[in-house]
Amino acid sequence: MESGLMVAVFGAYGHTGRFVVARLRERGFVPVLSGRDADKLKAMAYESGLEARAASVDDPASLDRALAGAAAVVNCAGPFATTAAPVIEAALRAGIPYVDVAAEVEANHDTFTHFAARARDARAVIVPAMAFYGGLGDLLTTAAMDDWTTADEAHIAYGLDSWHPTAGTRAAGVVSRQRRDGRRVRFANGRLEYRDDAPPALEWTFPEPMGRRAVIGEYTMADVVTVPSHLPIPDVRTYMTAEAARDLSSPDTPAPVPADDLGRSAQTFLVDVVVRSGGVDRRAVARGQDIYAVTAPLVVEAVDRILSGRIRTTGVASAGEIFDAADFLRSLSPYISVALHR
Ligand SMILES: NC(=O)c1ccc[n+]([C@@H]2O[C@H](COP(=O)([O-])OP(=O)(O)OC[C@H]3O[C@@H](n4cnc5c(N)ncnc54)[C@H](OP(=O)(O)O)[C@@H]3O)[C@@H](O)[C@H]2O)c1
């Protein structure tokens, strides 16, 4: 769709924000660059020829100015524990859809808890975690379910060959650890559970060529909020390849560096989703390159579908609920290749 519609991007000059801005342009939108640092915005506006509007989450009027005339806002500025609520409030005041890329379990949970009723009453659209973590896993789980309306378990295994985290990922991790008071979280028995024990060290058999790998079990990602927000699955477990978990926990792992002309790093991923009902498994598998870069086609496809009315509900909704999951996944080619085994 060559819409020419303006889409505000808060956190535009961040690592993920830059991929989102580039993808919005490719899809015919006009990004409006926003964020808290006027100098970084000015530099990006100079490079790109796009309009920049500085704004702070502590100053609602500045956010209103940033969103003026925009058809939607994408929030790429994390930690979302700080940015999500003020930017959602601004989107509600402007009467425009809000989409974010939050990976923080608690921040995503807060978005559902604090805004569900108001968004539903206003027929507003708020899509949290419309990103690699949270959004993609939910789309895959929903597509794997097919005609099932319930399942006993969902397992989402992240097969990352490495994980070079950005400063934003590290900052989000710090905030999440503080909010958990040193505990870990998992989704079991239909609710988020906070625990003091160590997560299980397991093995997971990924589709070839990755094969059997050491993983950290209950390596809890945003999918434990997005999936149960609309699918009655009492156990939603996420897993992470041990080498990627080690990369993230090491303070010395460098940030991602571009390795191709799209600016993507060399990191590859495989997301292996198994839903289980009555002992029967259904599976969805996604493969691609660079978890940060791939967030951009996910976000921009979501914005395009929202603005062209291809949605199934309003209110606060995750990707799997608001979109036709299988159709959405098909549209992500060539960025993500997906196989459904139902
Ligand atoms: N769910 C997923 O799969 C997924 C994928 C990609 C990214 N993310 C999340 O998105 C966030 C950004 O990641 P990134 O890779 O783009 O990191 P990044 O390159 O470090 O960028 C972080 C951005 O957030 C901005 N920011 C931080 N605190 C802010 C505040 N209080 N007000 C306004 N702006 C603020 C930063 O601005 P300054 O430079 O001014 O500090 C910067 O623009 C992280 O929380 C990350 O976890 C999630």
The ligand as a Gaussian input file, in Angstrom:
#p B3LYP/6-31G(d) Opt

LIG

0 1
 N       10.209000      -7.887000      21.510000
 C       11.277000      -7.937000      20.706000
 O       11.533000      -8.924000      20.052000
 C       12.145000      -6.717000      20.554000
 C       12.886000      -6.530000      19.381000
 C       13.672000      -5.382000      19.279000
 C       13.712000      -4.476000      20.318000
 N       12.984000      -4.708000      21.445000
 C       12.997000      -3.769000      22.569000
 O       12.966000      -2.444000      22.069000
 C       13.700000      -1.593000      22.907000
 C       14.722000      -0.837000      22.077000
 O       15.672000      -1.739000      21.615000
 P       16.847000      -1.306000      20.650000
 O       17.447000      -2.555000      20.195000
 O       16.340000      -0.367000      19.612000
 O       17.799000      -0.549000      21.666000
 P       18.647000       0.781000      21.511000
 O       19.320000       0.842000      20.202000
 O       19.473000       0.876000      22.738000
 O       17.556000       1.918000      21.517000
 C       16.823000       2.246000      22.652000
 C       15.984000       3.463000      22.304000
 O       15.094000       3.730000      23.387000
 C       15.237000       5.105000      23.735000
 N       14.847000       5.322000      25.119000
 C       15.244000       4.650000      26.212000
 N       14.660000       5.135000      27.310000
 C       13.871000       6.156000      26.886000
 C       13.012000       7.086000      27.559000
 N       12.821000       7.050000      28.872000
 N       12.369000       7.986000      26.794000
 C       12.546000       8.037000      25.475000
 N       13.339000       7.206000      24.790000
 C       13.996000       6.283000      25.503000
 C       16.681000       5.414000      23.454000
 O       16.902000       6.784000      23.389000
 P       18.245000       7.468000      23.998000
 O       19.377000       7.141000      23.053000
 O       17.891000       8.911000      24.046000
 O       18.486000       6.847000      25.359000
 C       16.830000       4.697000      22.104000
 O       16.265000       5.448000      21.063000
 C       14.291000      -2.487000      24.003000
 O       13.444000      -2.416000      25.131000
 C       14.246000      -3.890000      23.417000
 O       14.093000      -4.876000      24.393000
 C       12.213000      -5.801000      21.577000

